[in-house]
């Protein structure tokens, strides 16, 4: 199985978000919402970091 940098980052974001959601919140609803929030922040961070690296290369 070959992963690109983006797919590896998204896979990491999924697993990290699940762990963060489970360990940081008490109720199931809060866990899901916090997990989705963390996932969005991880993926958003990947896009921002990629954009910054693109700008630095130019």
N, C-alpha and C positions, 0 to 999 in steps of 0.2 A: 504494500500500500504506500503510495507516494502522495505526500501532502505538500501543498504550496504553503508559503509563509502565511497567507491569509487564512487558509482553512485550518492550519495548525493553531493560529491565534484564536479563531472562532471556537475550535474544539476546547482549547484551554479556557476560554471565557465561559463556555457551557459548564464545564466541571467546576471551575472556581465559583461561579454564581450559585450552583446547587449547594456547594459546601457553605458559602457565605449565608445563603438564605436559611439553611437548616440551623447553623450555629449561632446566628445573630438575632433571630426573632423567635417568638414563642408560638403564636397561633399559625395555623396552616395558611390562612389568607395573607397574613403579614409575611410569611416565609416566601410565598410565591411572588408577591409584589416586590419584595426586596431582592429576590433572585433575578427577576426580570429587570429591575432597575440596575443591578450590578452588571448584568449581561449587556444592557444598553450602554453603560459607561465603558465597559471593556471594548466593545466593538467601536464605539465612538472614538475612544482613545487610539485604537488601531488606525482609523481613518485620519485622525488629526496627526498622528505620528508619521504616517505615510505621506501626508501632504507636506509636512514640515521637511521631511527628508527629500522630497521632490524639489521643494523650493531651495534647499541648500545645495543640491546637485546642479541646479541651473545657474 
